[in-house]
């Protein structure tokens, strides 16, 4: 990676972090656990990296197997995370 | 990279932002979560279209296995077990980051004999370090809440000096892993050290304080995803990871204040002592 690309990615990082700080400043206590669970599902975005990592032909490569393991783990994180959050928030509406 | 894929990643990032924003209000929270799920689907589809046709079947099989496990666990748990579920899922996310980064390192240094440049190298070791702590830390948190591990604060003499020593050793292993890429042993040592540190930083914390720790570990998994984005030069990983990393820290702070704790003492992993005496 060259320095120019790094600077652009750092911009993305800094602005994204600031947004993250600002977005949840006024969250009510009842939503703490759902928010934690929902943002946990978002961190499963590693699945994108996992798919790219497993995009290697041939089965003998360590990198391919690690990529496929990462897809399974990240999918559990994403699918389970969103499903659990949805279940929690469904309870909220009944109350 | 294809412009359409980049555009899809942009839309996904916007959906994540709107989704988190909506989760601040009880009335809109469910829609917010669904929007963020749609964003994730768009990001996954945009990634799948760019892979080799021959890899597609493997990728789909892995996604189906992961979805089945995720859905089964998500619908089977009791509502009272939610925090430990979050911890479990979070740990898997952290381990996924570790696996992606080792995979990238292995592909370049062992299988293709490339030189990994220093920026990518630093991103790889950071991703492995943070992801490893997230994985074992979350597993201990899950074990404590579900009663599989002793829920009390486990404290022994020299805990902090030991953690510091392991932390310094991790830095040394990281530097060696970036400098000597021909030998993967340093990277594996770093992985082992981070896994050990994850266990050691969470065992001294009592069960009642676990939700705060899980929130912090959730933030870590976001940072791990973010550093993975630097490894792969991928914007959507960085945006989503930064959002989770930063909002996770703020949420941890809010939860700390509600429980009369300081964020620094959580970060140092020693606040179980004050909780048992309080």
Interface residues (C-beta under 8 A of the other chain):
Chain A: X1 X3 X5 X6 X9 X12 X13 X16 X17 X18 X19 X20 X21 X23 X24 X25 X26 X27 X28 X29 X30 X31 X32 X33 X34 X35 X36 X37 X38 X39 X40 X41 X42 X43 X44 X45 X46 X47 X48 X49 X50 X51 X52 X53 X54 X55 X56 X57 X61 X62 X63 X64 X66 X67 X68 X69 X70 X71 X72 X73 X74 X75 X76 X77 X78 X79 X80 X81 X82 X83 X84 X85 X86 X87 X88 X89 X90 X91 X92 X93
Chain B: X16 X17 X19 X20 X21 X23 X24 X26 X29 X30 X32 X33 X34 X36 X37 X40 X43 X44 X47 X48 X50 X51 X52 X54 X55 X58 X59 X62 X63 X65 X66 X67 X69 X70 X71 X73 X74 X75 X77 X79 X82 X83 X85 X86 X89 X90 X92 X93 X95 X96 X97 X99 X100 X102 X103 X104 X106 X107 X110 X111 X117 X119 X120 X211 X214 X215 X218 X221 X222 X224 X225 X226 X228 X229 X230 X231 X232 X233 X234 X235 X236 X237 X238 X239 X240 X241 X242 X243 X244 X245 X246 X247 X248 X249 X250 X251 X254 X255 X258
